[in-house]
Amino acid sequence: MAPAPLTLGESLADVSRVVRWKKFVYYQITVPGFIILVLVVIFRSGSPSFFSSVPWRLALMLSWAAYVSLLFMIMSYAELFLPRTPVAVAEGIFYVGWWGVGLCVIGVMVGTVFAIPVGDTRVLAACTGVVAAFVLGLIALWVWLARTYGGGDDGDSNISVDYRLTPEHTCPVAYNDGLAIVRWVLTGVGAGRRAPICPAAVFVAGNNVTASLPNSVAGLLRSSAARRPSCG
């Protein structure tokens, strides 16, 4: 059984960039569309002055929309341009950012002040300030993601290694050494990276005459059900 993917690049290896861009556009259309729908429903329900009488209500609603839109923009950005982002990090952003903060914190807060309804501008301004703080937190998160899993790490790295070849070591030792080296490279440490490397970005080659060593290492990777390079 193949191990679970460690990075977004691995988990989305079979998803084309066109599909990812469509997903990005979908989210950026859906969020404003939902806000417009809410405004239309409130206006037609007989409360056209709900927002105009207390402008901070509209500001709170729009700040919530900005938070949700930015959250999904960050997730789409990671899928498109940060393939080395760990799956655990991406899932944490979704569960904490959307279910935790987006719905359970901001959603409950907005629903409460609208349902009562709260007319005190000081309360509404404070709630809007809380949402604005979360938006700033998302911006800081975006910067951290780009610096940690993007940037200069997009360059190529060449790693040249040798294997044990002494009378007391038989031929399979060289294959096992090669297998261990590839796994070490995929962690990112071997290439001087700060995050795991997408296997599809790794190419295994050798300079021996018959090319038996790189071919055998690639075969071991396939048979071991490990995360493996796309070329060998």
ZIQUIVEN-V811140 format. One record per pair of residues at least 4 apart in sequence whose C-alpha atoms are under 8 Angstrom apart, sorted by the first residue. I is the first residue (numbers start at 0). GAP is how many residues later the second one is. D is the distance in whole Angstrom. If there is no record, write none. Layout:
I|GAP|D  I|GAP|D
This chain:
0|224|6  1|223|5  1|224|6  1|225|8  2|222|7  2|223|7  2|224|7  4|5|5  4|6|5  4|82|7  4|222|8  5|4|7  5|5|8  5|80|6  5|81|6  5|82|8  5|190|8  6|4|6  6|76|6  6|77|5  6|78|5  6|79|4  6|80|5  6|189|7  6|190|8  6|191|7  7|4|6  7|70|8  7|71|6  7|74|8  7|75|5  7|76|6  7|77|6  7|78|6  7|79|5  7|82|8  8|4|6  8|70|8  8|73|8  8|74|4  8|75|6  8|76|8  8|189|6  9|73|8  9|188|6  9|189|7  9|190|8  10|76|8  11|4|8  11|67|8  12|187|8  14|4|7  14|5|7  15|4|7  16|4|6  16|63|7  17|4|6  18|4|6  19|4|6  19|56|7  19|59|7  19|60|7  20|4|6  20|55|8  20|59|8  21|4|6  22|4|6  22|53|8  23|4|6  23|48|8  23|49|7  23|52|6  24|4|6  25|4|6  26|4|6  26|42|7  26|45|7  26|46|8  27|4|7  27|41|6  27|44|8  27|45|7  28|4|6  29|4|6  30|4|7  30|34|6  30|37|7  30|38|6  31|4|6  31|33|7  32|4|6  33|4|6  34|4|6  34|26|8  34|27|8  34|30|7  35|4|6  36|4|6  37|4|6  38|4|6  39|4|6  40|4|6  41|4|7  41|5|6  41|6|7  41|8|8  42|4|5  42|5|4  42|6|8  42|7|8  43|4|7  47|4|8  48|4|5  49|4|7  49|7|8  50|4|5  50|5|8  50|6|6  50|7|6  53|4|8  53|65|7  53|67|7  54|4|7  55|4|6  55|65|6  55|68|6  55|69|6  55|72|8  56|4|6  56|57|8  56|67|7  57|4|6  58|4|6  58|69|7  59|4|6  59|50|7  59|64|7  59|65|8  59|67|7  59|68|5  59|71|8  60|4|6  60|49|7  61|4|6  62|4|6  62|65|7  62|68|6  62|69|7  63|4|6  63|38|8  63|42|7  63|67|6  64|4|6  65|4|6  65|69|8  66|4|6  66|35|8  66|64|7  66|65|8  66|67|7  66|68|5  66|71|8  67|4|6  67|30|7  67|34|7  68|4|6  69|4|6  69|65|8  69|68|7  70|4|6  70|26|7  70|27|8  70|67|7  71|4|6  72|4|6  73|4|6  73|68|6  74|4|6  74|15|7  74|18|8  74|19|8  75|4|6  76|4|6  76|5|7  77|4|5  77|5|7  77|7|7  77|12|8  77|67|8  78|4|6  80|69|8  81|64|7  81|67|6  81|68|6  82|66|8  82|115|7  83|65|6  83|66|8  83|111|6  83|112|6  83|113|6  83|114|6  84|4|7  84|5|7  84|60|8  84|64|6  84|110|7  84|111|8  85|4|7  85|109|8  85|110|8  86|4|6  87|4|6  88|4|6  89|4|6  90|4|6  91|4|6  91|5|8  92|4|5  92|5|8  93|4|5  93|5|7  94|4|5  94|5|6  95|4|4  95|5|6  96|4|5  96|5|6  97|4|4  97|5|6  98|4|5  98|5|6  99|4|5  99|5|6  100|4|5  100|5|6  100|6|8  101|4|5  101|5|6  102|4|4  102|5|6  103|4|6  104|4|6  105|4|6  105|25|7  106|4|6  107|4|6  108|4|6  108|18|8  109|4|6  110|4|6  111|4|6  111|5|8  112|4|5  112|5|5  112|11|8  113|4|6  117|5|8  117|6|7  118|5|8  119|4|7  120|4|6  121|4|6  122|4|6  123|4|6  124|4|6  125|4|6  126|4|6  127|4|6  128|4|6  129|4|7  130|4|6  131|4|6  132|4|6  133|4|6  134|4|6  135|4|6  136|4|6  137|4|6  138|4|6  139|4|6  140|4|6  141|4|6  142|4|6  143|4|6  144|4|6  144|5|7  145|4|5  145|5|7  146|4|6  147|46|7  147|47|8  148|4|7  148|45|7  148|46|6  149|4|7  152|40|6  156|34|6  157|33|8  158|32|7  162|11|6  162|14|6  162|15|7  163|5|7  163|9|7  163|10|6  163|13|8  164|4|6  164|5|8  164|9|7  165|4|8  168|4|6  169|4|8  170|4|7  171|4|6  172|4|6  173|4|6  173|39|8  174|4|6  174|38|7  174|41|7  174|42|6  175|4|6  175|41|8  176|4|6  177|4|6  177|35|8  177|36|8  177|39|6  178|4|6  178|38|6  178|41|7  178|42|7  179|4|6  180|4|6  181|4|6  182|4|7  183|4|7  183|5|7  183|6|6  184|4|6  184|5|4  184|6|6  184|12|8  185|4|7  185|10|6  185|11|5  185|12|7  185|13|7  185|16|8  186|8|7  186|9|4  186|10|6  187|4|6  187|5|5  187|6|6  187|7|5  187|8|4  187|9|5  188|4|6  188|5|7  188|6|8  188|7|8  192|4|8  196|4|7  196|5|8  197|4|7  198|28|7  198|29|5  198|30|4  198|31|6  199|28|8  199|29|5  199|30|5  199|31|8  200|28|7  200|29|7  201|27|5  201|28|7  201|29|7  202|26|6  202|27|7  202|28|5  202|29|6  203|10|6  203|14|7  203|25|7  203|27|6  203|28|5  204|6|8  204|9|5  204|27|7  205|5|6  205|7|7  205|8|5  206|4|7  207|4|7  207|5|7  210|4|6  211|4|6  212|4|6  213|4|6  213|18|7  214|4|6  214|17|6  215|4|6  216|4|6  216|15|8  217|4|6  217|10|8  217|11|8  217|13|8  217|14|5  218|4|6  219|4|6  220|4|7  220|5|6  220|6|8  220|7|6  221|4|7  221|6|7
